Amino acid sequence: MLQIFDQIILYLQYPFVIYAIVVAVLISLCSALLGVTLVLKQFSFIGDGLSHVAFGAMALAAVFSLTNSMIFILACTILCAVLILQSSQNSSIRGDAAIAMLSVGSLALGYFLMNIFATGPNIAGDVCATLFGSSAILTLSKFDMYLSIALSILVIFCYICLYHKIFAITFDENFAKATGLSVKFYNLALAIIVAIIIVLAMNLVGSLLISALVIFPALCAMRICNSFLNVTIVSCILSIICSLIGIFASIIYSTPVGATIVMVDIVAFIIFYIISYVKVRI
Amino acid sequence: MNLINVQNLDIGYEGQIIAHNINFKLEEQDYLCIVGENGSGKSTLVKTLLHLLKPISGTIELNGIKGSDIGYLPQQSTIQKNFPAKVFEVVLSAFANQSLWPFYSKEQKLKALNALEKLDITHLKDKSFKSLSGGQQQRVLLSRALLASRSILLLDEPVNGLDAKATHNMYKLIEKLNKEDGISIMMISHDLDSAVKQAKHILYLGKKVFYGNVDEFANSKLYQYLQGM
């Protein structure tokens, strides 16, 4: 046990590890914040769809060998988030079908492009790294790091300012509309914020695993909390703790970061499930 | 003075008319029941009155009030059944549109407490919304509607899914709000008999549109025909 602590302390002496941890904490916080709303609005699949879009955008960025790929990916994902939202309000193509179309399409496009315009000899490895996350969080460029921190803070700030409005449109969209709240505008804001979080979280867990980061903490918190505020707070704390445990475990046992974090999330969910089950019985 | 004046109103979606030539008015302290079969355009009328939908033709005149001054009690959605929220959070959400700041003001909290007291549900304040009975949930949502307005309540099938006792209590509560607090009520209902017992005016939507006071409605051929069905 002491050895493990020594090892962690050793790693903590490298500044890039500290930065990675700061970014990871912020990303976990953001994804948990929005996760509650997405789960309750039954929008979980939007996060999933958008993460695939982000993968496609990343492949595109790689093909054009853009230097600031994150901004490009961000733009693409936000655009698709807006498109998905519009289509789910428009009845010509059903919302879930539109999302499935967009997400599978961009997944295929991404893999296709990566194969045709191979930038390195190990295509399978590259694809795997983007899908399941790599050590990307440890190798973030200075620019990406600052961008991640700035965007996370922006997301947190927006969420706090819009907290009551988000509650209102999540709990009862029709009533919110009737009181004169512009539900369309806030749904749009929500979609953009989700897109930002997806792109941020891609650095941490890879595009296929992002949904886990968004959904698990919210589901755990909803098992034991009764008020919206408590659910939000508990899911944030839980998300941060799980991510930290995941990161350290992955460093120590040299397992993939993204998958390890998700494993910890799953364990947390099982624990919370048992707690709520016992609570009901007693 | 009439609070709402509706003239020659055609309502529907995307140019398709669902109900045609609706005329009615809502007076101060009025109690209007809007009845009709499923698909007759009751919900569409609600949305149009709340300005969530544009009327196809005709006019809705509001005197001295805004569309958002109508306190609205929507039908419950499936999302709410498992929603983790305290009663007080739900009630306060009536003010969500009024502040940019992430905290509600003392005044708003006081108003919310008063609304809870009015409906005798102060003891539920810190309870979880999803753990309440159907009747209690409707009271919570009704107090939220009260906060959004003082003068008009628009209730969309408020007794839907309630048992006999809760239904009775709900009707009594609405009657009290109407008589003692002078709040004008517009209620969507498909329970014709209680509508006739409760309301002062009836608006019937169907192939034929009827508007008049309760006695006129009760003596009409339409009512006899509907009862025979």
Chai-1 contact restraints between the chains, C-beta under 6 A:
chainA,res_idxA,chainB,res_idxB,connection_type,confidence,min_distance_angstrom,max_distance_angstrom,comment,restraint_id
A,I160,B,P102,contact,1.0,0.0,6.0,A-B,restraint_1
A,Y163,B,P102,contact,1.0,0.0,6.0,A-B,restraint_2
A,H164,B,A96,contact,1.0,0.0,6.0,A-B,restraint_3
A,K165,B,A96,contact,1.0,0.0,6.0,A-B,restraint_4
A,F167,B,S93,contact,1.0,0.0,6.0,A-B,restraint_5
A,A168,B,S93,contact,1.0,0.0,6.0,A-B,restraint_6
A,A168,B,A96,contact,1.0,0.0,6.0,A-B,restraint_7
A,F171,B,F83,contact,1.0,0.0,6.0,A-B,restraint_8
A,N174,B,P74,contact,1.0,0.0,6.0,A-B,restraint_9
A,F175,B,Y72,contact,1.0,0.0,6.0,A-B,restraint_10
A,F175,B,P74,contact,1.0,0.0,6.0,A-B,restraint_11
A,K177,B,L52,contact,1.0,0.0,6.0,A-B,restraint_12
A,A178,B,L50,contact,1.0,0.0,6.0,A-B,restraint_13
A,A178,B,Y72,contact,1.0,0.0,6.0,A-B,restraint_14
A,T179,B,S68,contact,1.0,0.0,6.0,A-B,restraint_15
A,T179,B,N97,contact,1.0,0.0,6.0,A-B,restraint_16
A,T179,B,A148,contact,1.0,0.0,6.0,A-B,restraint_17
A,G180,B,S68,contact,1.0,0.0,6.0,A-B,restraint_18
A,G180,B,N97,contact,1.0,0.0,6.0,A-B,restraint_19
A,L181,B,N97,contact,1.0,0.0,6.0,A-B,restraint_20
A,M222,B,P84,contact,1.0,0.0,6.0,A-B,restraint_21
A,C225,B,P84,contact,1.0,0.0,6.0,A-B,restraint_22
A,N226,B,P84,contact,1.0,0.0,6.0,A-B,restraint_23
A,N226,B,S128,contact,1.0,0.0,6.0,A-B,restraint_24
A,S227,B,K86,contact,1.0,0.0,6.0,A-B,restraint_25
A,S227,B,E89,contact,1.0,0.0,6.0,A-B,restraint_26
A,F228,B,P84,contact,1.0,0.0,6.0,A-B,restraint_27
A,F228,B,A85,contact,1.0,0.0,6.0,A-B,restraint_28
A,F228,B,E89,contact,1.0,0.0,6.0,A-B,restraint_29
A,V231,B,P84,contact,1.0,0.0,6.0,A-B,restraint_30
